[in-house]
Amino acid sequence: MNKNSYRMAWRLIRAYWISDDRWAARSVLALVIALDLLLVYRAARITFWQKDFYDALSTHDIQAFWRLLVELAVIALAGIAMNTTRGYTAQCLEMRWRSWMTDVFLRNWLGDAAYYRIERAGLMDNADQRIADDLKWLATNTLNLGLGLLRNIVNLATFAVIVWGLSGVLTLTLAGSSVDIYGYMLWVGLVYAIAGSYAMERIGGRLVAVDYRQQQAEADFRFLLMRVRTQAEQIAFYAGEATERVRLLHRFAAIRANWRLVMTYTKRITMVESLYTEAGAIIPYLLNGPRYFSGAITLGDLIQFTQSFMRVRVSLSWFIYNYKELALLRSVCSRLLEFEQALAVRGKAGIEVRAHAGRGIRLYSVQPQYPDGRPMTLPLDWEIKPASRWLLRGPSGIGKSTVLRALAGLWAEGTGVIERPAAAKLMFTPQESYLPSGTLRVCLCYPGDEAAFTYDACKKALEQVGLGHLASDMDKDDNWSQRLSGGELQRLAFGRVLLQQPDYLFLDEATSALDEDSEAWLYALLFRKLPMLTLVSIGHRPGLERYHTDSLTVCAAPGRAESKKP
Ligand SMILES: Nc1ncnc2c1ncn2[C@@H]1O[C@H](COP(=O)(O)OP(=O)(O)OP(=O)(O)O)[C@@H](O)[C@H]1O
């Protein structure tokens, strides 16, 4: 991450704390910080207790011994209460923050068809993992690290005062003149921590990139596993298990290969961390042992000093002890920043889709292009008058679905202008029907909310499209996209149209899996129920002409796309 990325990461983190939820968030944060400060005070209080306790032991003061034990019980109880409340409150805050970010990212990802643009242009991998995992890590790690840092600063200030007071003065004689170093133990701790942090960054610096790749490899593997689950029947028909296994193991090999690097860097970091801790524990004894034996300090002083020095050292070592979490946070931030950048990418200003106050749809010299800029079809001038019924034809792969994508505002690559009526309701039925997870009613009402339609309306729609036998299972949760046949899926799509009652309907090979009788009956039903419907269908089957009033052949070359009565 460079300087700019740190600024962007800060913006990513800051967004929540200046959002609508800021006052609630800041209040909870203030409570957590207050508890943290009380816990630091408690820790400082304990070092004084230790001094008194060891002095009482060394002077055989039994009354002081009992009094101090009661004191310890009170300190312990307060510690339990504060620790428990702090943990619980911090977890509440984590979830609050994560919920807010999830909501924002979902809104931006699903809004303005960004998810579609990102997938189609391959702008970024595994959006699912970024939303599900990275946002969780961002909230959890930032809070843990941020609050930890604050606690460390307070710890440092508190215990530095104690260490300073107990350090005494070190007199160094340099070139004949003597120099007094006050609070020298504090300087020892500081130099030690700086040296340790430097060593850590040198040794573990690559962990950030390695962590990033690990998360990517894990997400790729999970995605492939999910595909096997969702495409189970297709794979089973092709008997593609062996191939799937090889592909899965291949993806898993990437996880394993990168894991070796994770292990190597983690090993190095753990080694530096342990060395740093173990060597650091010896320093106070080394420097203060002689003072104790010379009688300059008491046993209690030595204990209090050792404990306080340990705290100062740990506080100064925040960077060292949190290196792995910091590395993870840095890679999470990189992934989320990439996500934000992908969300911000807009398609090139190409086919312009405008709303107009009138009726009908008009295309002016619309020419979709392939992503590499090659023209896909010839320019199309086309007027879709209200209540007209168009059949869109052309050889496979010529660009018929792409024309529909452009009409839906999903394909901006190209040139030309499309005018759509602002007040009309447009509905597109793509070639592959999508069924959300849930009950059959949820699938039927999609993209509307199931609550918008009564049970009777749904039942009637099912019956009208010949799926009446499924009405009793309407509220059953099932894998409906696997359970329904191809023809049933297409009939369900017509059921959706009957519920949604659009003014303009675009069907992309919506009856390809049906027999001709069912096709005729569904078109007849459509025109009976929605007599003013404007229809544009794409289809290859002969006989479709009879349901349409006009036809348009999409061509690449030569000649222009032409409109003719069927
Ligand atoms: N995201 C994409 N990137 C590159 N090429 C694409 C993309 N999407 C579609 N294409 C290509 O654009 C061309 C037109 O596709 P389109 O789906 O519009 O054809 P179609 O006429 O509807 O075909 P069919 O009748 O077989 O459904 C195809 O060659 C397809 O491979």
PDBQT file of the ligand as one rigid body, heavy atoms in Angstrom, charges set to zero:
ROOT
HETATM    1  N1  LIG A 601     -19.357  -9.735 -22.327  1.00  0.00    +0.000 N 
HETATM    2  C1  LIG A 601     -19.058 -10.050 -23.584  1.00  0.00    +0.000 A 
HETATM    3  N2  LIG A 601     -17.796  -9.920 -24.029  1.00  0.00    +0.000 NA
HETATM    4  C2  LIG A 601     -17.474 -10.218 -25.292  1.00  0.00    +0.000 A 
HETATM    5  N3  LIG A 601     -18.341 -10.674 -26.195  1.00  0.00    +0.000 NA
HETATM    6  C3  LIG A 601     -19.602 -10.838 -25.801  1.00  0.00    +0.000 A 
HETATM    7  C4  LIG A 601     -20.041 -10.539 -24.494  1.00  0.00    +0.000 A 
HETATM    8  N4  LIG A 601     -21.345 -10.812 -24.406  1.00  0.00    +0.000 NA
HETATM    9  C5  LIG A 601     -21.726 -11.261 -25.611  1.00  0.00    +0.000 A 
HETATM   10  N5  LIG A 601     -20.682 -11.284 -26.450  1.00  0.00    +0.000 N 
HETATM   11  C6  LIG A 601     -20.668 -11.716 -27.848  1.00  0.00    +0.000 C 
HETATM   12  O1  LIG A 601     -21.543 -10.871 -28.562  1.00  0.00    +0.000 OA
HETATM   13  C7  LIG A 601     -22.136 -11.568 -29.616  1.00  0.00    +0.000 C 
HETATM   14  C8  LIG A 601     -23.630 -11.343 -29.618  1.00  0.00    +0.000 C 
HETATM   15  O2  LIG A 601     -24.180 -11.996 -28.509  1.00  0.00    +0.000 OA
HETATM   16  P1  LIG A 601     -25.768 -12.082 -28.333  1.00  0.00    +0.000 P 
HETATM   17  O3  LIG A 601     -26.024 -12.831 -27.062  1.00  0.00    +0.000 OA
HETATM   18  O4  LIG A 601     -26.321 -10.735 -28.439  1.00  0.00    +0.000 OA
HETATM   19  O5  LIG A 601     -26.165 -12.949 -29.583  1.00  0.00    +0.000 OA
HETATM   20  P2  LIG A 601     -27.596 -13.441 -30.033  1.00  0.00    +0.000 P 
HETATM   21  O6  LIG A 601     -27.816 -12.919 -31.404  1.00  0.00    +0.000 OA
HETATM   22  O7  LIG A 601     -28.639 -13.129 -29.028  1.00  0.00    +0.000 OA
HETATM   23  O8  LIG A 601     -27.327 -15.000 -30.077  1.00  0.00    +0.000 OA
HETATM   24  P3  LIG A 601     -28.324 -16.265 -29.838  1.00  0.00    +0.000 P 
HETATM   25  O9  LIG A 601     -29.365 -16.188 -30.912  1.00  0.00    +0.000 OA
HETATM   26  O10 LIG A 601     -27.435 -17.430 -30.030  1.00  0.00    +0.000 OA
HETATM   27  O11 LIG A 601     -28.849 -16.112 -28.478  1.00  0.00    +0.000 OA
HETATM   28  C9  LIG A 601     -21.747 -13.033 -29.434  1.00  0.00    +0.000 C 
HETATM   29  O12 LIG A 601     -20.730 -13.327 -30.364  1.00  0.00    +0.000 OA
HETATM   30  C10 LIG A 601     -21.224 -13.101 -28.022  1.00  0.00    +0.000 C 
HETATM   31  O13 LIG A 601     -20.227 -14.082 -27.907  1.00  0.00    +0.000 OA
ENDROOT
TORSDOF 0
